[in-house]
Amino acid sequence: MLVFGLVQGDRWEPPDDGSEPQADDRPERRPWTWRLPWRPFAWFAAWCWLMALAPVVSRAFGGLAGFGVLMLALGLGCWRLERFCARQYWGGLREHKY
């Protein structure tokens, strides 16, 4: 195949743009502080609440309404997972800045 003829080495090197990274170009690091990650806990609490609410709604309003609440809980969990995965590697794997 033509693609294999283009590979010259087995390791990746960043393109040479002529500028070397300077010590003052690096972003300033803040000291580490621990905070409670309240957003994932809020999502998990909402998901648990909807999962607990599904049988109650099913008994009170019928199976279709309970199924709707169950699908809402599933959609909420998938949406949270999609948002988490969308933040990963948003700059690309090879766009590492020194």
Secondary structure, 3 states (H helix, E strand, C coil): CHHHHHCCCCCCCCCCCCCCCCHHHCCCCCCCCCCCCHHHHHHHHHHHHHHHHHHHHHHHHCHHHHHHHHHHHHHHHHHHHHHHHHCCCCCCCCCCCC
